[in-house]
Amino acid sequence: MKFVIIEDELPAYKHLSAHLKTIDATAFIYPQLPSVAEAVMFLNEQKSYDLVFADIHLQDGDSFELLHNYPVKAPIVFTTAFDNYMTNAFELNSIDYLLKPVDLFKLKKTLEKYEEFKSYFLSKKPTSLIGARERIIVKRGNDFQLLPVADIVYLFTENKLVFAVDKEKRKYLCNETNLTELVAHLDEATFYRANRKYVVHMKHLEKFHSDERSRIVIIMAISPEEPIVVSQENAAGFRRWVGQE
């Protein structure tokens, strides 16, 4: 595997590199990237790599801003001495969040997680990536899981994050940070984009009715506190989706 380490502290870079070599003696580790400027130069060169480890605070900025502007071509693992940046980290599709100094056992678990995700996506046929995904990657607590889409009651977005609620009322943080991108990978006959915030699963739709403004109010088997409303303009499309028209 090829690793990129964006880290401004040389001891931390050496510590992480040594752990990676302990786990995989054949690992290739690019030279230290201690600043935003050097990381930008590296990313612009379009080199091949499998996994990026990024410290959050760098010499001349932070890696959140860097990776917002220069999206990487591989999964990201954020490393930091603090634990209060987790939400920001998962907005950037990171697969893990490790506290420094990085623990060897936890690093092994992170690499195992990476291999599981890689195997999952490589095993999917190309056609299944559009409109037919059977599972999505979600996070609950410190663990990533593959959640069957059949168990999802609804999806929603909040504070630039995407969440799924399952039939057991459990709430998960989705790996995707854009609801539109996630919906593009789901079966449109099964999932319906009710509005900008909510996507509902037909199997878990309990009932619906029109309000005084000719909008559709959806009631799910498990519903959020606020109503899920389809606008008057999209009401006919919803009725076609459920087979009423």
Legacy VTK file of the C-alpha trace (Angstrom):
# vtk DataFile Version 3.0
C-alpha trace
ASCII
DATASET POLYDATA
POINTS 245 float
0.000 0.000 0.000
0.996 3.620 -0.577
0.437 6.072 2.268
0.431 9.872 2.399
1.038 11.521 5.787
0.155 15.204 6.135
1.800 16.043 9.458
3.814 19.043 10.675
5.497 17.282 13.617
8.426 15.113 12.550
8.270 12.818 15.630
4.569 12.169 14.931
5.352 11.447 11.258
8.108 8.997 12.247
5.897 7.381 14.897
3.043 6.769 12.437
5.435 5.634 9.686
7.043 3.119 12.028
3.651 1.699 13.012
2.641 1.375 9.342
5.886 -0.464 8.591
5.287 -2.736 11.588
1.877 -3.670 10.217
2.994 -3.884 6.584
6.723 -4.189 5.905
6.101 -3.559 2.192
4.275 -0.259 2.774
5.449 2.733 0.740
5.257 6.005 2.668
5.694 9.311 0.883
7.957 11.952 2.458
6.464 14.115 5.207
4.073 16.884 4.105
4.284 19.389 6.994
2.263 22.266 5.551
-0.786 23.137 3.498
1.473 24.539 0.759
3.489 21.329 0.420
0.370 19.175 0.560
-1.186 21.251 -2.242
1.921 20.750 -4.376
1.749 17.003 -3.767
-1.979 16.746 -4.540
-1.535 18.790 -7.739
1.038 16.279 -8.955
-1.713 13.620 -9.045
0.474 10.851 -7.583
-1.073 7.479 -6.797
-1.780 6.590 -3.179
-4.169 4.342 -1.252
-4.762 6.085 2.067
-4.142 9.574 3.476
-3.381 10.335 7.126
-3.935 14.027 7.843
-3.142 15.922 11.014
-5.716 18.673 11.502
-3.465 21.572 12.565
-0.553 22.295 10.209
2.176 24.931 10.052
0.237 27.281 7.789
-3.401 26.327 8.198
-5.535 23.250 8.759
-6.177 20.156 6.709
-9.973 20.667 6.702
-9.604 23.761 4.532
-6.956 22.034 2.441
-9.066 18.968 1.698
-12.195 21.033 1.005
-10.306 22.805 -1.764
-8.159 19.910 -2.984
-10.210 16.702 -2.706
-7.990 13.643 -2.431
-8.326 10.491 -4.519
-8.322 8.103 -1.564
-9.945 7.628 1.854
-8.781 9.923 4.667
-7.876 9.162 8.272
-7.590 12.259 10.458
-5.032 12.291 13.272
-5.090 14.852 16.059
-4.297 15.375 19.718
-7.878 16.579 20.265
-11.228 14.797 20.031
-13.512 17.766 19.279
-13.181 17.756 15.481
-14.947 14.503 14.724
-18.005 16.069 13.058
-15.797 18.139 10.753
-13.777 15.044 9.913
-16.755 13.026 8.773
-18.008 15.877 6.610
-14.948 15.084 4.463
-15.718 11.366 4.094
-12.951 10.227 6.387
-13.022 6.559 7.354
-11.545 7.065 10.803
-10.372 9.573 13.409
-7.302 8.654 15.469
-5.963 10.451 18.513
-2.213 11.059 18.745
0.048 9.434 19.610
-1.488 6.856 17.282
-1.972 3.494 18.962
-0.683 0.472 17.023
-3.746 -1.675 17.788
-6.177 1.073 16.723
-4.147 1.674 13.571
-4.432 -2.020 12.695
-8.209 -1.744 13.111
-8.259 1.295 10.821
-6.359 -0.562 8.096
-8.669 -3.561 8.472
-11.633 -1.207 8.090
-10.068 0.229 4.927
-9.632 -3.281 3.477
-13.237 -4.181 4.308
-14.553 -1.078 2.540
-12.297 -1.652 -0.460
-13.403 -5.275 -0.759
-17.051 -4.268 -0.476
-16.890 -1.711 -3.275
-14.725 -3.869 -5.555
-17.225 -6.713 -5.185
-20.105 -4.590 -6.497
-20.913 -4.759 -10.180
-20.690 -1.399 -11.976
-24.424 -1.338 -12.664
-25.194 -1.738 -8.973
-23.610 1.621 -8.203
-26.484 3.447 -9.861
-29.877 3.019 -8.268
-29.393 -0.427 -6.751
-27.103 -0.266 -3.741
-28.109 -2.886 -1.186
-26.125 -1.455 1.743
-24.650 1.885 2.705
-21.717 2.683 4.954
-22.763 4.277 8.242
-21.138 5.128 11.550
-22.614 4.595 15.000
-20.454 5.387 17.986
-16.877 4.558 17.010
-17.801 1.783 14.581
-18.500 1.757 10.866
-21.183 -0.633 9.654
-22.817 -1.735 6.419
-26.501 -0.913 6.873
-28.965 -2.783 4.612
-31.050 -0.212 2.731
-34.133 -2.349 3.370
-33.841 -1.422 7.066
-33.753 2.333 6.438
-37.002 4.120 7.286
-35.815 7.543 6.207
-32.697 9.568 5.482
-32.236 13.208 6.383
-29.647 15.948 6.283
-28.765 18.237 9.178
-25.840 20.624 9.673
-24.276 19.449 6.397
-24.290 15.816 7.551
-26.477 12.946 6.317
-28.167 10.547 8.737
-30.162 7.334 8.400
-32.861 6.112 10.798
-33.609 2.389 10.751
-36.676 0.353 11.695
-35.371 -0.026 15.264
-35.272 3.802 15.631
-31.458 3.781 15.571
-29.780 6.846 14.086
-26.593 6.524 12.029
-24.166 8.985 10.490
-23.839 8.184 6.772
-20.483 8.054 5.027
-21.793 10.360 2.277
-22.081 14.044 3.130
-24.401 14.941 0.260
-27.962 13.607 0.281
-28.314 14.024 -3.494
-25.235 11.877 -4.139
-26.490 9.172 -1.792
-29.963 9.074 -3.374
-28.359 8.636 -6.800
-27.132 5.217 -5.625
-30.524 4.044 -4.313
-33.457 2.428 -6.110
-35.801 5.264 -7.122
-38.774 2.899 -7.020
-38.048 2.291 -3.322
-36.740 5.655 -2.084
-38.380 9.022 -2.660
-36.857 12.472 -2.135
-39.716 14.152 -0.283
-37.937 17.498 -0.007
-34.444 18.919 0.386
-34.115 17.431 3.861
-35.853 14.021 3.767
-35.777 10.812 1.728
-38.333 8.119 2.609
-38.504 4.352 2.059
-41.762 3.073 0.558
-41.811 -0.114 2.646
-41.917 1.935 5.845
-44.463 4.506 4.639
-47.506 4.175 6.906
-49.898 6.788 5.477
-50.124 10.241 3.905
-52.660 13.003 3.434
-53.073 16.385 1.767
-53.024 19.531 3.881
-54.934 22.769 3.298
-52.234 23.971 0.884
-52.462 20.815 -1.277
-49.115 19.599 0.005
-48.573 15.945 0.949
-47.798 15.162 4.586
-46.054 11.799 4.960
-46.344 9.626 8.058
-43.684 6.938 8.378
-43.742 3.873 10.621
-41.100 5.820 12.552
-41.367 9.542 11.948
-39.204 12.509 12.932
-40.610 15.145 15.275
-41.211 17.578 12.419
-43.590 16.595 9.578
-42.196 15.304 6.288
-43.872 17.465 3.668
-43.951 17.189 -0.131
-44.564 20.531 -1.813
-47.689 21.231 -3.889
-45.502 21.285 -7.024
-44.154 17.786 -6.303
-47.366 16.248 -4.936
-48.338 14.677 -8.282
-44.896 13.074 -8.572
-45.265 11.576 -5.115
-48.690 10.180 -5.972
-47.244 8.544 -9.084
-44.440 7.084 -6.973
-46.900 5.391 -4.596
-49.103 4.274 -7.522
-52.046 6.539 -6.786
-51.945 8.152 -10.244
LINES 1 246
245 0 1 2 3 4 5 6 7 8 9 10 11 12 13 14 15 16 17 18 19 20 21 22 23 24 25 26 27 28 29 30 31 32 33 34 35 36 37 38 39 40 41 42 43 44 45 46 47 48 49 50 51 52 53 54 55 56 57 58 59 60 61 62 63 64 65 66 67 68 69 70 71 72 73 74 75 76 77 78 79 80 81 82 83 84 85 86 87 88 89 90 91 92 93 94 95 96 97 98 99 100 101 102 103 104 105 106 107 108 109 110 111 112 113 114 115 116 117 118 119 120 121 122 123 124 125 126 127 128 129 130 131 132 133 134 135 136 137 138 139 140 141 142 143 144 145 146 147 148 149 150 151 152 153 154 155 156 157 158 159 160 161 162 163 164 165 166 167 168 169 170 171 172 173 174 175 176 177 178 179 180 181 182 183 184 185 186 187 188 189 190 191 192 193 194 195 196 197 198 199 200 201 202 203 204 205 206 207 208 209 210 211 212 213 214 215 216 217 218 219 220 221 222 223 224 225 226 227 228 229 230 231 232 233 234 235 236 237 238 239 240 241 242 243 244
